[in-house]
Amino acid sequence: MPETATTTSTKTVTLQIDGQTVTVPEHTTIWEAARRTGIVIPALCHKEDLNPVAVCRVCVVDVLDNGNGRAEGLLPASCSRECVDKMKVQTNTERAETTRKTLVEMLVAEHPHPCTRHERDHDCELELLGEKYKILEPIYTPRNYSKGKDPSNFSIAIDHSACILCDRCVRACTDVANNKVIGRMGKGNLTSISFDDNKPMGQSSCVNCGWCMVSCPTGAITYSGGVGAKLPIGQLLPVEELKLFPIFAKVSSQFLERCGGAVVRREYKKGELICRQGEFGSTAFYIISGTLDIFLETDLSHVRTKAESGGLFKKVTSLLKPRHEDGRKEEGDKRYIPIDGSVDLDYNKPIAQVGQGELIGEAACINLQPRSATVRAATEKVVVLEMLRNVLDILRRQKAFRAEMERKYRDRALDNHLRSVPIFRDLSSEFISYLRERVQLVSYEPGTTIFHQGDTADAFYLIRMGHVKVVENYADGQSMVLSYLSRSQFFGEIGLLGNVQRTATCQAIDHVEAVRIGREEFEEMTKQFPAIKGRLQQVADERLEANQTRGTKLRTLSLPQYIEQGLFQAQSLLILDLEKCTRCDECVRACAQAHNGVTRLIRDGMRFDRFLVTTSCRSCRDPYCMVGCPVGSIRRKHDLQIIIEDHCVGCGRCAQQCPYGNIAMHEFEIAFTDLSTGQKVKKKQPKATVCDLCDDQCLGENEEPSCVYACPHDAAHRVDGQSFFESLLSSNSDNQGS
């Protein structure tokens, strides 16, 4: 979307449009700048959510001063011409209006009147311009002129005679929906749109998403009566009632009619659940009236292992340890738990409220991830609109809707979102007010690169929604995924704290929205708040030190060996000496007995010399387990070890996505306080567990986990990965030399 390109610039230009002075970010087009001031420039080939191509030329304007004191002889298309400082533009001069009228007349000449869309809804953009210029029925139009129709699709009808070849359907199919089904065919007067290699639409690879219909300005692509996906039974609202809600005011009536089942009105009484944490989410909820509680139905505890004496071997057992009893260092400074909403939950009391005009469940709907929290009606009557992804997607591309959501975020949520990051806890209300109108809210489509390793650093990013992949590239052409970042995590600080260049590449994995703080605002923040700068510097130093440590190891081994053999583990590795191992599986059985019947040890893996590295969690080059956690409880430490934090809600997403089956779900009997009612609740609480080689269990300095104790042949050993393999390599080298 062109919006991404314009919003990433911090420089501005000032110009005059029809005598009004307007200041906009550089690279903003004249059409967009005029629109921001309330001046409407007609356009047929351009639409706010499409890349401009300047095909129809109806949006031409007169440039009286191009910024250098000179007028331009040609009339540029305002949808593609960028604003220049000190430029003066007139949109309605006689020359511009005459040109515009001529262009409209030429298009109307081969357009059926009225077309299907104008006859039904009176909103064909071409015929509305024809009515404005009183040229709706030019003398050149032949009677019964037709270029053919295509009724093959069950819900979308094609009338090639009404097509003006604006390419809006082509760009919507290619750039927005990423389906690449629609293109052009033919030459001259025979030119028309086509599907695949000129197949009927119903026989093509079209997925029937409807973006072409929504984008078409005329009756060339219209709704023909079929319907798409529907929600379970709810109060279906006719199009005229949906249009009364401000969020649907500018959505195509044809789209709403075609999706008449993808939006339902639901009412809830106090105490009724709207959705539950961990469940699969495919819808979003817009609150019409009332207040909702958002809370976690979980015990803030993490899985620990504890040594037990008795029997032939010393055993370990799994248990939950509450955070206040056994806090872990990496979780000690957390204050908020990120969820799929405009607020984050306080760690000490994970419950919050949202009300009228709020949108919840957006990330679950767009990115198809589990619900991050349970939502319950808090007032006597709550009314929400529940919508499927296709409806939410069309809303997100409406600038009026985006602007309203961004305004609410800036006014209500930015303060809480910034303070949810422990590093920013010292920010004053005054400085947040300073940032409120200066930060940029940017969005990225799946697969988009936010910046590349080696780029000049110009901004700091705080994630609002989605997942960002951080990748480090090495000189030998290999790369490693350092981390997946989610809501309330940040990136980009290293380059702004003196390093200048980006040390890694950051990419959007799914639909990502982020708060972008420019270099100027970032430097002002670190200047006013030295404590924040110190904490950011500490994070940057830790990340750089981890990078340097990996670089040192890479000088000893190539990256594939480094990853595959598990040498990235800064703590312990479990290895099996295959010359001693008899494959009796006593180690596997001992691990299963210690962890409620589910082993965390797999007697399989990469071999190095005569040793088998059996680390259950392999800290993969690309750890898929980290993608899609609804509360961000699984992450990678600086030493690349995967850990699961204590606010895991037990959705099982990480276990499902682990390609090696090395993450297990364990159920525990817990009693916790339902914060929305104050009552004690008992239930089975699942938690994700991953093998950490019992590093966090209560063993003495010289004691070993049960898998090592259980080995009857002294084949299993727990070793320091780096020192063990460096010693082995050195020994092998000496033997070869002798």
Phi, psi and omega in degrees: 000142179296338182302323182297320181294321183284327186281348182271001179262139178258350179279151180232160174230151180240130181216175177244133175234117184052039177085352179267134178274131182222139177245126184223160174299147177299154184078000174288139179280161178299320181300315181291320179297318178296319180298324179293335180265002179090005178269122183263119174257119181301144177205140179250328182267350184250148178213150190302332183259015179240155174286135183288144177230350177056050181274313188279331180067011179291339184270020182298148179224166179259120177265104182280335178211118183275014180100347179246015178085009182239143175277157179256138181285324181271155177265110181281155174282121186291339182287339182243346181277124180279150178289147178233144180302136179071013178288147174236124185235140174238125185268345189232033176292163181300321180296316180293318181293321179295316178298316181298317181296319179296316180297318179296319181297321179294323179287321180293333185302328181247022183250128179296140180232124351278149174283172184304317183292318183288326179292324183277309188241356182054046179222026171294120186296325179291314182290331174295321175292323177298320177294321180299317182267003177058044179229038187289332181234078180293155185289347185274346187291118177287147179287147178059028178291131181208139175251010175102158179233159179227100180263018190289336181278144187288342182227353182233129180253141180247128174237100185295336180293330181274355183283134179251012177055044179279345179072011178295322178292323180296314181290324178295317181292323184271308188275324184269302183278342179059034179262329175057048180260324188265139175210190177256154173216158177083176180226158176055226183292345181267003180294137178204170174280155179217163181244124187053229179263062177065043174268157168301146185304321182292343180253001182273184179275013178303134180265004175064039181284334177092000182296326179295319180295318180295326186274338184295131182276350184235195178271022181288326179229111187226165178285134185244002173126336179286165181233157179265209182295149180234152174278161174303167186312130177197180181281107179282133182254132176295160185304318183297329177282321177299322182293344178286336176284130183307326183292339180254004186301324184254012177275141181306130178299323179297320179296315180296324178293317179294328180260032183290067183169348179272355174228124178229151177264128182233143176244140180230142173269162182305129179096347180282144181275137174268318174201164184234144181302144178085342178286152177294134183245128178228007180227162174240160184234127175252123187276119178275316179204158179093181182231142181242142169269134173242122185208167178261132173263067184207162175263126181283076181222153177242160184280125176238160174246142184230137180286142175229134179272166179115147180080185182291320181244152176282131184254165170233151180229151180270140175205162177268135177242117177303150185299320183288339179273327188213061183294145177260148186304318185288347180253357189294333184258007180285137179243336184225151175253124182287136178225175182273076180189185182279354180233160170250160185262134177295134182300321184283337178212084188284070176211144178211170180234145174229156185222204187308136177085358180271150176247124179235155180081014184296314182294319179298322181288311184287316186259005175053055179241165181296157176296138183273342183204166175270138181241129185224144177295129183256342179247171186301327180218127178235131179241127179228155169257119177261133185224150176279173187297322183297325179287315178299322181297317180292324178294317183296339179266001175272121185297327179295318179293314179299318181297320180293316179296321179292322178298316180295323179295314180298318185284321190253325194248339185300316179304307182295321182295316179294317182287344178290344177269118185307326182298330185261018185294341182271359181298133180277159178299325180295318182287325176296323175297323176297319181286332191308318182262000183253332178290156178247139177260109186246153179229150182224137177283159179306135178089353181286137175274123181282314168203161182257154172300130182099345177295156175286130182285130181226000183196162177244142186235137174238123188281130175264322184205146176094188184230137179244131178264128179255118186239132175252129179261144182244165186297333182276009178089354178275167178214161179221137174282112182282325183191160166246124182255145180230193186310137178073006171261161187228165177203163178099003185283332185298313182294336181270351181256035173107347182279339175070307183263151177290135182265357179204165176262135179244128183231147175279125179277317178231207177287117185244135170236138184216155172269121182255117178255115184294166182303317183299314180291324179296315180294325177294321179296313181290336177286316182283334185232084181301328180295321178294318178299319180297318180291320176296320179296322178297316177298315180298317180297320179296318180293319179293321179296319177297320177298317181294320179298316178296322179297322178297317180294325181292340177285344178267316180232156175288161183300317179301317177297318183302318181280310189295325183273357176081019183287350178290343182294115181281351183249255187241150173239146172258121180237152176243127175279107187291343177284340179256333185291133177255008179061038181280344178066020176297325180295319180294317180294322179295321178294317180297318180296327182281342185234055171056036174087355181247114182286144172256002183250130176243120181278064181200159179151197182280144179255144175223113185058231181266009185253143174253122179271111190254022179304123182296312174271123187264002185042065190304160174301322178231088187285092182299335183301337185276350183273126172094003176297121187292341181237010176062037184269351177250130183207173181251129177283174181297333178273010176076003176288136177277129177231156178242121186278170192286351179264022172304129181262004174073031181286337178084006182299318182294320179295322179293326186268349178292118184290346183252001181066031186264002174250126183245151176257123178246137178262139179230144174279117182232158173232121181222165181269123174288108188292340180278340180239342182081006183266151176282135182231136174250138178195168174279125183246110176283145175223143177279139178230147178222143183296123176243021179059029178058029179297331185259008180278167185274065178254153177288175185300322185257010182266158186235159175291166188296331181296324179285317179298327186284342182291119183277356186240014180055036179266336182265132180219146172257123187227163169280118188304307186297309184293323182296310184284329174296320178295320180295316179298318180296319180296317179296322180294319179294320180295322179292325181291325181278000000 
